[in-house]
Amino acid sequence: MEQQISEKLNNFFSRFKKLSFKKGETILRPDDKPHGVLYLKKGYTRVYSLSRDAQELTLIIFKAENIFPLMWAINNTPNTYYLEAMTAAELYQAPREEFLNFIKNNNEVLFELTGRILTRFGGVLNRMEYAIFGHALSKVASIILICAERFGSKDKKDIIIQVPLTHQDIANLIGVTRETVSIEMEQLQKKGLIRHQGKYLVVKNIQKLERESVLSP
């Protein structure tokens, strides 16, 4: 079923305009009126907001087959976030009305998109909990676990997080400074829980990393 839905999404969006972006390029800005519904075919993108003092907070990282902005597409809610390419990215842009007709006529696709929204909502609740109750180490460990679950691939006992994450990327995800992330990452490396493989982060012991992420009672 999942493969069939992927094929339906690919077949639908491939009929429309193809867009290519380099790493770091802005795809959409706050309050821009989208020209259509964007479908990520290849690469990784991130949705982020900016504070008044220009501090970035990454809200979501998208991988292939994700769609943005869904709130605008379905509810006509104005977009208030930045969308940026984290890697070289290839997207397709479909007219809003045609996308709405597509999901109305394909209940299984709509069901899958709803499931993705709920999964991301669960991740937001998790991150909110750590933002309020967590300490620096538990915040870093928890976001690595989330990324391992969403973007990880098994390599024997290791889990390789396929999206390239810098210390600044992690800092932007959990709302702390890059220096704080570097200190906590070094602690996790010394404990043998994570390592770097080129530009990718590798989780060596998922169970112990989970213990590091536990919130203090």
N, C-alpha and C positions, 0 to 999 in steps of 0.2 A: 504493500500500500504506500509506504513512504517513497519508494522509487517511482511509483506512478504519479504521485503528487509532484515530485521533483520534475518529472518529465512534462507534466501539464504546465507548471510554472515556467520552465525553460521555453517550451513551445509557444506559450502566450507572449512572454516578454521579448523573445527573439524577433518578433515581427516588427518591433519598434526601434526607435533611434538608439544607437550604441554610443556610449560615452566612455572616454578613457581619462584617467587622472594619475598624476605622478604622486609619489609618497610626499605627504605634507600639504598637498593642495586642498583648498577648501572647495567642497562640492555644493554646499548650501549654507546660507547665513541666516541668522534670526530675522524674522519678519519678511524675508524674501517670499514672494508668492511662488510656490513651486510650479514648474512648467509641466510636471507630470509626476507619476508614481515611479520611484527609483527601485530597481531590482539589482542587487549585487551579484554579479556573475562570477567574478574572480577577485581575490584579494581580501583585505580587511579595512574596515572603516570604523570611525568612532564618532559618537554623538557627545558633545560636551557643551558646557555653559561657562560663561565668564563672569566673575564677580566685578564689582566696581573698581577694585584695585588690580584687575587683570589676572586674578588667580583662576586657573582652569580646574574644572571638575569634570572628569570623564564619567558619563552616565551609562553608556552602553557601548560595547564593542560588537560590531556586526561581522559575521563571516558570510561566505557564499550562500545564496538563496534567501537572504534577508531582504526585507522591503521597508522603505522609508520615504516619506513620513506617513505612517499608517493613520495617526490621529487626524491629519489633514485629509487623507484619502477617504476615510470612512465618516468622520464627524465634521469635516470642513473646519477643524480647529487650526488657527494660524500657527505656523512653525515658529518656535522661540529658541531654537538650538542651532549650534553649528554642526555640520557634518563634514568630516575631514578624512582623507585617505591616509591610513596608517602604513600602507604598502602601495605599490602600483595597483590600481583598481580598475576593473571593467564593469560598467553598469549599463542597464537598459532603462529607457524612460518611456512609460506608457501613459497615454491620456487617462485622466482620472475617471471619466465616465466609462471608458472601455474596461478599465480595471474593475470598477464596481459591478458592471454587468457580468464580468468573468467570474467573480467570487459569488455573486448571487445565483449563477447557473451551475456552480461547482461547489456543492455543500461540503465535500470532503476537503477541498482546499481551504475553505473558510474555517472549518473545524481545526485544521492543522495550524493556520495562522493564529487562531484563538489560543491554541495550546502554547504556541511560542510566546505570545503576549503574557500569558499566565506564568510561564517559566521565568521570563524576565522580571515580572512583578515580584515573584518569590525571591529572586536575586536582589532586587532593590530593597525589600524588607530585611533580608539578611544583612546587607551592607549598612542599612540604617541602624540596625541593632548594634553592630560593631562600632559604628561611628559614635554612638552614645555611650555604650558600656565598655568598649574594648580599649586595651592599651596598645601601644605601637606594634609590639611583636604579634599580638593576636590579629590585629588589622592586616598586617602584611601576610601572615600565614593564611588568613581566611580568603584574601583576594587571590592568592596563588592557587588555593584549592578550587575556587570558583572557576578560574581560568583553565585549570587542569581538567575539570569536568566538562567545560564547554568546548575547549579547543585542544584537548590533549589527545595524543595517540600513544598506544602502548609500544614499548620497545623492551621486551623481556620484563624485568621488574620495574623499569623506569617508565615515567610518563613524560613525553616531550610536548611542551606547550607550543603549538604550531604558529601562533601569532607572536612576532618579535616584540618583546616588552623591555623597554629601558627602565631604569630606576625612576626616571621622571614620569613615565607612563603609569607605573604603579602608584607613585605619589599622587598623580591626578585622579586615580581611581578611588583612593581612600581619603583624600583630603589632608595629607600631611606633607612635610617638606621632603625634597629629594634626599637631603642629608640624613634624615631620619630613616628613610627606606634603606639607604646604603648601609647604615649601622645594623639594622635588623636583618637585612639580607646576609650580611657577613656572619651574624650569629647563626642563622639557619644553615649556612654553608659549613661553618665550623662543626655543627652538630651532625653533618652528613646527610641533611634532609633534602638539599637542593644543590644543583651545580649548573654551570653554563656550558652550553654546547654551541659554539659560534654565537650567533645572535639569538639563540633560543634558550629558554629556561627549562631545566629538567628537574622533575620531582623524583627523588631517589627513594623516599620512604613516605608513602601517602598516609599510613597509619600514625606515624610519629608527628607528621606535619599537622594532622587533624588534632592531635593532643595539644600542640602548640597554639592552635587557633581557639581552643576552648575559652569561653569567657569566665572570668573569675566569679565565684559565687558571691 
